[in-house]
Amino acid sequence: MDHKAHLRRITRGYTDFSYAAIPTPFTRFMRKCMIYQAWRWLVLNIKILRIVAFGHS
């Protein structure tokens, strides 16, 4: 195996590919949108209420 082929097989940590993806402008908007956050909070609470009211099964 030549030297270049060996270098390609090495896993390199702490490169740009190691980190999380950058959110899109729409994702950043949705994270800041209070109406959307209130809706998601309501949906989550309804799910929790159903689990508590009807049991885990």
CYANA upper distance limits for C-alpha pairs under 8 A (distance plus 0.5 A):
  1 MET  CA      5 ALA  CA      7.01
  1 MET  CA      6 HIS  CA      7.30
  2 ASP  CA      6 HIS  CA      6.99
  3 HIS  CA      7 LEU  CA      6.90
  4 LYS  CA      8 ARG  CA      6.94
  5 ALA  CA      9 ARG  CA      7.24
  6 HIS  CA     10 ILE  CA      7.44
 13 GLY  CA     18 SER  CA      6.85
 14 TYR  CA     18 SER  CA      6.18
 14 TYR  CA     19 TYR  CA      8.12
 15 THR  CA     19 TYR  CA      8.00
 23 PRO  CA     27 THR  CA      6.33
 23 PRO  CA     28 ARG  CA      6.87
 24 THR  CA     28 ARG  CA      6.85
 25 PRO  CA     29 PHE  CA      6.66
 26 PHE  CA     30 MET  CA      6.70
 27 THR  CA     31 ARG  CA      6.73
 28 ARG  CA     32 LYS  CA      7.00
 29 PHE  CA     33 CYS  CA      6.53
 30 MET  CA     36 TYR  CA      7.13
 30 MET  CA     37 GLN  CA      8.29
 31 ARG  CA     37 GLN  CA      7.74
 32 LYS  CA     37 GLN  CA      8.22
 33 CYS  CA     37 GLN  CA      6.74
 34 MET  CA     38 ALA  CA      6.50
 35 ILE  CA     39 TRP  CA      6.76
 36 TYR  CA     40 ARG  CA      6.70
 37 GLN  CA     41 TRP  CA      6.55
 38 ALA  CA     42 LEU  CA      6.70
 39 TRP  CA     43 VAL  CA      6.75
 40 ARG  CA     44 LEU  CA      6.58
 41 TRP  CA     45 ASN  CA      6.66
 42 LEU  CA     46 ILE  CA      6.70
 43 VAL  CA     47 LYS  CA      6.84
 44 LEU  CA     48 ILE  CA      6.81
 45 ASN  CA     49 LEU  CA      6.52
 46 ILE  CA     50 ARG  CA      6.67
 47 LYS  CA     51 ILE  CA      6.90
 48 ILE  CA     52 VAL  CA      6.72
 49 LEU  CA     53 ALA  CA      6.36
 50 ARG  CA     54 PHE  CA      6.28
 50 ARG  CA     55 GLY  CA      8.22
 51 ILE  CA     55 GLY  CA      5.79
 51 ILE  CA     56 HIS  CA      6.25
 52 VAL  CA     56 HIS  CA      7.89
